[in-house]
Amino acid sequence: MLHNLFYPFDSIVVTPTKPIKMLPLPCSTTTSSFSAFPCTLNIINKFNYNKLIIMAVPPSSSSSSIHYDSLRVLEWDKLSDLVASFATTSLGREALKAQLWSLNRTYEESLRLLGETNAAVEMNKHGSCRLRFGHVDVMLVKAAIRQGRRSMPVNGYEARAVMALLQCAETLQGDLKVAIKEDKDWYSRFMPLTEVIMEFVVNRSLVKMIEQVIDEDGSVKDSASPALKQSRQQVRVLEGKIQQLMENLIRNERSESSILEVNKVDGRWCIKVNSGQKTSFNGLLLSSGSGVGSTIEPLSAVPLNDELQRTRTLVAKAESDVLLALTKKMHPDLDDIEKILKSLVHLDVINARATYGLSFGGSSPNMFLPDFNSPSKSEGNNKEWTLYLPKAYHPLLLQRHKENLQKAKKDVNVSSSAAAVENASPVPVDFLVSRKTRVIVITGPNTGGKTICLKTVGLAAMMAKSGLYVLASESARIPWFDSVFADIGDEQSLSQSLSTFSGHLRQISNIRLQSTNQSLVLLDEACVGAGTNPLEGAALGMSLLESFAQDGSLLTIATTHHGELKTLKYSNEAFENACMEFDEVNLKPTYKVLWGVPGRSNAINIAERLGLPSVVVDTTRKLYGSASAEIDEVITDMEKLKQDYQELLDGSRHHLMRSRELYNSLLDTKRKITEHGINLRYKKMRDVSEAAASARSILHKKVRQLSASAKLQPHNKTGKSSQLSATSSSPITIDKKEPTITDRKAPAVKNINQSSSDRSKLPKVGDMVHVSSLGKKVSVLKVDSSKGEVVVQAGNMKLKLNVMDIQRS
C-alpha cells in the first residue's frame, strides 16, 4: 500500500496506461500529514517489461494534470486503445499505449515516428516483409531470458517461444534481403526499419538444438538423451504391469453389486470402491468419505508404484538435465535474444500505427515547425496555411460507423440495413486556416457538430505528433504543437466544490498560463463566457480570445453563441469566423463548416416552421429588433453568396481538372503521332536501304556473270560462230517474240569484246558512261584509279562499279 512507503517527494509517477487523479500524497514519513495541493499520477510507461516504475517528481505537476485532462476530454484514451489493438503482441500493445501517452515529445521525435510509420506502410504494401508477430509468445521469451540470467533451466514452452522468436527474426531478415536484392531502392524506402532488421543476430545452432530436444507441445523429446529415453521406457513398462495387475484384481471381484474403477492418487495406481463395499484383496486406504467411496492401493501394487515413482524421478532429472544443458547453450546468446525481443516489440508498435492508418484510409501528414519570424509571402498565395485539414474524419466516429456496418452486413435478416448504415456515414470537416489566423470563432446550433469539429482537430494534431496517419482525404498540413489544451463539455470540479462556470474559468486560467505560442487551444461554447450574465460573459469571452490571439497560442478554436464574438474578425485580422451549416428546409444540421461566415440564430424560423402561432412569432421578431433582423438578413445573404461561390469554385475545379486531363491527352496524342512519324521514316529508310542492297547484290552478280562470260569467250569463239551461222540460216519464225536470255546477253558480250580497249581507260568525273547491266547511261561522281572503281549516279541510287563494268560513250 502507498501509505506504507516513505515519501520524501510531493508526488510520484507510475506506469499505468491511463491518467489517474490521485489524492494528495504525504510529504513526510508519517501517514497523518498530507500536502494540500492536488497531484496527478503521470502515465509514462518506459519499455521495461511492464514493471511498475515509481519515480519522484517535483511538486510542479499541475501542468501534467492540465495536459491529461485535455487529452481525456478529447477521448485520446479511447483512440489509444483502438490503435493499440492493432499490435500483435501483449508487450507491443502496452508499449504503444505508453508511447501515445508520452507528453515530452520533440519535433524531431515526431518526425522520426512518422518516418517509421511511412516505412512500415511501404513494407505492408510491398507484401513480402510481414511485420506480424502474434505467433511469438513474448511473455514466455521474457521469462526464458529471466531464467537464463539466473542460470535456472527454462521449461519447454519457454524454449519453444525463444525458437519461434529467432525463427521469426531470421525469416523477416531473409525476406528483407530478398526484396533488396530484387530492387536496391527498397533499402532506403524501408529505412529506418531496414537497420533494425539487419542487426538481428540469430544463432542457428541454438534453433536447431531446441528443435531436436523440445517437441511442439513443449515436452522434452525421448531422443533428447539416452538416460531420458531409457527412463521413459521403464515408466511405460511399469505402467503396463500395474495396469494389468489392476485389471486382474477388478476381474476377480465377482460381486455384481461391486463397482470398482482404476484411479490415480499423486501418481500412484489405486482402486476406487463404493462406500461399505468389501474387497477380496488387501490394500492401503488412501482416502475415504461418506457417500463418496474409498480409494485403496492394493498391497500387491505397492512395490510397483514405488518403483514407478523412482523411475519418474529419474525421468524428471533427465528432463531437467536436458533443459539445463539447453539453458547453458542459450546463455551466451541472451543479449542477442533480448535485443531481438525489444526490436520485434518496437517493430510491432510501428506496424500497429501503420496498420491503423491503412485500415481507416489515413494519409501521412505534412508536419512542420511554424516560424512566424520569417517574412510572410504575398496574400494571394492561398497555399500558405497554418492548418490544412481537408475532409477530416473524427477517428472514433469512423470506427463506430465501421463497426455498425460490419454488424449490419452480418444481419442476413435485414437486407437494407447495411445500405442504410453505409449512407449514414460520418460527415468529414474541412479546416483550412490561413497563416495570419490565430483564433477561429465557430458558431452554430446545438447538436450541429461544433464539439465534434473541435475534437477532430485536436485528435488530428495529437495523431500527427504521435506518428499516426491522419484520417483525411489528402495529405494534411499540420503544424507541430507542443501541447494540445482543451476545455470541452460540462465538467465540474467537484473535488473543489466549484460551479460549472468557476470550474471552466479555473481550467481556462490554467490553460492560459501553460500555453505557448506553439500550442493548440480548443474551447467549447460552455467555457467562453457561459454560465454567467450574457453581457459579462460576452465581454469576458472577447478579452480571453484576444489574449490568446496576442501571444497565448499558435491557434485557438472556440465555439460560442455570443453574437458579440462574431464581430472580432472585423476589428482584428487574427480572427476568423466559421459556422455550422443548417438545413432550414429539413430543420436539421448538415454538420458542414462554412468558412468566413458568422452563424445566425434560427430559433424564430424553426419555431415558425414547427407551427408556433404567428402572433407569437411576429411579437418575437419585434422584440428581437429590426437591427438584429437586418443583421440576420445580411448573414443569410452572405451564406447564400458563400454557397454560390463554393458551387462556382467546385465547378471551376472540375473544369480545370477536365482541362488538365484533355491537355495531357493532347500531349500524349502529339507524342504518339511524333513517334509514329519517326517510326515511319525509319521504316521507309530501312526499306529503301534493303532495296538498294538487294539491287546492288543483283548488279554485282550480273557483273560477275558477264565478266566470266567475257573471259570464256575467246575459247568458245568457233562454237559461237557456228551457232550464229546456224541461227541465221534457219527460217525467221520468232521475229515478233521476246528475246531470250541468251539473245539479250549476246549484244552485251559483243559490246564487251568490241570495247575492251575502251574499258582500260578511266573516265573523268562528270563523264557520261554506259552501264550495260542497267542498259542506260549514268553520270560519274567519283573515280578511284588505285582500285579501278568508279561511283556513278543512276537515278536516285549511287552505285560503285568496276571500270570493266562501264563503257564510255
Secondary structure, 3 states (H helix, E strand, C coil): CHHHCCCCCCEEEECCCCCEEECCCCCCCCCCCCCCCCEEEEECCCCCCCCCCCEEECCCCHHHHHHHHHHHHCCHHHHHHHHHCCCCCHHHHHHHHHHHCCCCCCHHHHHHHHHHHHHHHHHHHHCCCCCCCCCCCHHHHHHHHHHHHCCCCCCHHHHHHHHHHHHHHHHHHHHHHHHHHHCCHHHHHCCCHHHHHHCCCCCHHHHHHHHHHECCCCCECHHHCHHHHHHHHHHHHHHHHHHHHHHHHHHHCCCCCCCCEEEEECCEEEEEECCCCCCCCCEEEEEEECCCEEEEEEHHHHHHHHHHHHHHHHHHHHHHHHHHHHHHHHHHHHHHHHHHHHHHHHHHHHHHHHHHHHHCCCECCEEECCCCCCCCCCCCCCCCEEEEEEEECCHHHHHHHHHHHHHHHHCCCCCCHHHHHHHCCCCCEEEEEECCCCEEEEECCCCCCHHHHHHHHHHHHHHHHCCCCECCCCCCEEECCCEEEEECCCCCCHHHCCCHHHHHHHHHHHHHHHCCCCEEEEECCCCCCCCCCHHHHHHHHHHHHHHHHHHHCCEEEEECCCHHHHHHHHCCCCEEEEEEEEECCCCEEEEEEEECCCCCCCHHHHHHHCCCCHHHHHHHHHHHCHHHHHHHHHHHHHHHHHHHHHHHHHHHHHHHHHHHHHHHHHHHHHHHHHHHHHHHHHHHHHHHHHHHHHHHHHHHHHHHHHHHHHHHCCCCHHHHHHHHHHHHHCCCCCCCCCCCHHHHHHHHHHHHHHCHHHHCCCCCCCCEEEECCCCEEEEEEEEECCCCEEEEEECCEEEEEEHHHEEEC
